[in-house]
Amino acid sequence: MIPFLRLLDAESLKLRHSPVLRLVCLLPLLFVGVEFLIFERPNLGLRALNPNLRTSLGILQVKMLVALWGGFFHPLMLAILPALVFRPEHRQRTWRFLYAQPVSRRGIFLAKAVMTLLLVTVVLSLLWTLLWLERGVLGWLNPLLALPFPGILAAKALGWLWLGSLPVLALYLWTSDRINSLAVPVVFGLLGLLLTMALTGQELDQSWRRDLIPWILPYAAAERVVHTGAGQQEANLAAKSFQPEPNILRLPSGRKIRTWQNIPDEVLFPPPPPTPPWLIATFGVAAGTLLLALGWADAGRERV
């Protein structure tokens, strides 16, 4: 155990001279800044709040956390973070030097994996803290916005994001160990972002076949915290414009015709049930552990 702790200490020393800490600090700040400027700042001019608007504003931060962070920032962060953790060894070509030391090759991979998981936890914790501070600033700027911070709900969403990220994060760790390139994980992250945008909100007879895709799993897990309506899943923020509208018939020419029926579509044709939370949690832990074990086993190979 002591050699492994020394490996963790060595990884923490490397962070001081890498861009990882800047990513950990700047990405949550960028998200909160975007969320404030686009979604919160227009509410500063409100002079009255009805009960419905008060309820909507009270949960707005959590919804934006799932839609904006979970749908855009989080997939890119998961792809870039492991690549940056492995970057010092790849860039300086120090693998042979490390393997000449009395340390296990697989121990180095495991130490980097643990450090990456800790960094993801730090990012999500910092995100929760910044949202809490933002709620206080909003209440100071406009007393009408001094609403209780939904801290428990935000913590649940972030916890599900962390749990759902285990499979894809383990895959990125394995890829970053194997490939000496920062561009490849970024491309995987962009592909995962496109998958999330395209497939979330799609109604399937078996929703688990969509939700258990590793790149979609973090969003699918966190979205259950704020899920509303009869649909299996809320669409990604960028894909909502392309979703079918209720009681609207779109002609081939693009023209929209409003229809009427005395029985709503969700009652007449109810969607299949969503993926159970226990299945999402079990798959996240099992798939993450399996992929991490495969990456750990592969880390013992001879490097050329």
N, C-alpha and C positions, 0 to 999 in steps of 0.2 A: 504493500500500500504506500510506503514512503517513497519509492521511486516514482510511482504514478503521481503522487502529490508534487514531486519535484518537476515532473513534466508539465503539470498544470501551472506551476509557478513560472516555468520557462515560457509557456504560452502567454501568460499574463504580461510578462516582460516584453514580449514581441509586440503586444498590442500598443505599447507606448510609442512605437515608431512606425505604425501602420495606419492606413486610413480607416480602419475598422471603427475606432472610437468616434471619428467624425461622422461616419454613417449612422452609428447608434444614436448620436445626439441630434444630428441635423434632420434625419428622416421624420421622427415624431414632430419636431418643430415645424417642418415644412407642411406636414399634414394638418396640424392644428392651425397654422396660418392660413392655409387654403380653406379649411372648414369655417374659420372665423370670417374671412373676407367675403366668401360666396354665400354662406348659409346663415351666419349669425349676425353679421353687421347690419343687414337690412332691418332686423328686428329692433335695433336700438332706437328707432324713431317711433315705436309704438307708444300710444298714450292710453290705451285701454286693452284689457284682455278678457275675452269671454271664456267660459270653462273649457270648451273644446280646443280653442287655441292654446290655452294654458297647458292642457294635457299634451298637445302635440309638441309644444316647445320644450316641455319637461323631458321628453324622450328623444328629442331631435339629435342630441349628441350621440346617443347610442346607435340610432339608425344610420347616421353618417359614419360612425365608427365601423359598422358592418359593411355599408355600401361603398364608402370611399376608401377606407383603409383596407378592409378585407377584400375588396374587389380590384384595387389598383396598387396601392403602396405595398401591401403585405406580400403578394406574389413576387414582386421585384426584389424586395428585401431578402426573401428566402433564397433567391437565386444568387444574389451578389455576396451575401455574408459568408457562406462557406468558401467561395472562391477567394475572397480577401484573406480569410484565415489561412489558407494554404499558399497564398501568394509569396510570402517571404522565402519559403523553401524552393518553390519553382523558379522564382526570379533569380535568386542567388545560387541556384544549383547546389544546395547543401545537403542533398539526400545522402550521398555517400559518406559525407562527414558525420551526419547524424547516426547512420547505421554502423559506423566504426566505433561509436560510443557504447558503453555497457547498458544500453536501453533496448527495450523491445520495439520492433518495427510496428507491431500492432498496437503497442502501448501509445506510440506517438499519435496514431490515427484516433485512438479512443480519447486521448487527452484533447485533441482538436474538436472531436465530436461533442464532448462534455462542455468545452468552452463555448462552442457555437450555440448549444442549447441554453447556456447561461446568458449569452448575449441576446438571444431572442427573448428570454424572460425579462432582461433589463429593458429592452426596447418597449415591450408591452407594458411593463410597470411604469416606465417614464411616460408612456402615452396616457395611461390612466391618470397620472399625477397632473399632466398638462391639461387634460380635459377638466379636472377638478379645479385647477387654477383659472381656467377660462370661464367656468361657471361663476366663480367669485368675481372676476373682472366684469362680466356682463351684468351681474347684479349691482356692482358699484357704478357702472356707467348709466344703467337704467334700473331703478328700483323695481319696476314691474317684472324684470327678468331675474330677480333674486329668487329663483326656484330651487327646490332641493335637488342636489346632484344625484342622479341615479347610479350611485357607485356600485351597488350590488349587481345591477343589471349589466353595467359596463364591465365589471370584473368577470361575470359569467361569459359574456361575449369574447373577452380576451382569453379566458381560460379555454374555451372551445376552439378559438383560433390556434392557440398553442398546441392543443391536443391533435387537432386536425392537420397540423403542419408536420407532424412527425414522419409520415411516409415520404413526402416529397423532400423534406429537409435531409433525411437519411440518403435519399437518392442523389441529391446535390452534393453531399459530402463525399459519397463514393465517386461521383463524376469529377469533382474538384481534385480528389487525390489522384485519379487516373490521368487526367488531361491537364497539360501545362498551358492553359489558356484561360484568360478571364472572359473572352468573348463567348465561349461555348455555354457556360452556365447562364450568361445573360440572354442568349438566344433561347435556351430552355425556359427561362423565366418569361420571356415575351410570348412564347408559344403557350405556356400555362395561362398567361393573362388572356390571350385570345380564346383559349378553351373556356375559361371562366365566363368571359363575356358572351360567348356563343351558346353555351349549353345551360347556364343557370336560367331557371324560369321555364325551361322546356318541360312539358308534361309528358311523362312516360308511364306505361302500364306498370313498370317496376322502377320506382324512383331510385332505388339503391344502385342500379346500373349506371346512373349518372353521378350520384352523390359520392360514390366510392372511388371515382377516378382521383388519383392522388392530387392532381393540380386543382381540382374542384372541391376536394374534401374540406379545406380550411374554411372557405366561404359557406359551404353547405352546413358545416357544423355551427358556425357563428350565427348564420341566418335564422336558425331555429329559435334563437333568443328573442328576436323581434318579429317573428313570423305572424302575419295577419292574413285574413281572407281564406278563401276555399282552395286556392292553388297549393301545389306541393311546395313551391319555393318562389320567393320574390326574384325577379330578373335582376341581373347586374345593372348598375346605374347607366352604363353606356349602351345597354341593349334594350332599355325600356321603350325607346322610340320605335323599335321594330316588333314589339310584342302585339298580339291580337288585342283589339279593344273590345270591351263588352258591348253587345248590342250594336255593333258597327259592322257593316258588310262592305268590304273593299272590292271594287270592280277592277277588271284587268287594266282599265284606263287610269287607275289611281284614284278615281272618285270614290268618296265615302257616302254610304247610305245608311241612315239610322233605322234600325228595325225595332219592332215592339213585340213582346210576348208576355203573357201573364205569368209564366213560370221562368225564373232566371236560369241561365245556362248551367250554373254551378249546382242547381237543384235538379234540373232535368238530366244532366250528364255529370254527375259528381266525379271529381278527379280521384284517382287512386290515392291511398293514404301515403303520407310522407315517410321517409326513411326513419325508423325508430332511433332515438338517441343512443340506446345501448349498442346498436349495431355500428353506428358511427364511431363511438368511443372504442369498442372492441377492435374494429378494423384499424383505427388509427394507431393504437398501441401495438397490435400484432404485426401489421405491415411495417410500421416504423422499426420495430425490434428486428424483424427479419431482414430488412434492407440494411440496417446498421450492422447486423451480424455478417452479412455477405461482404459489406465494405471492409469490416474489421478483418475478416479472413483473407480478403484479397490484398490487404495492406502488407501482408507478410511476403509478397512476391519479391523477386530479385529485380532491381531497377537497373536500367542500362543508361 
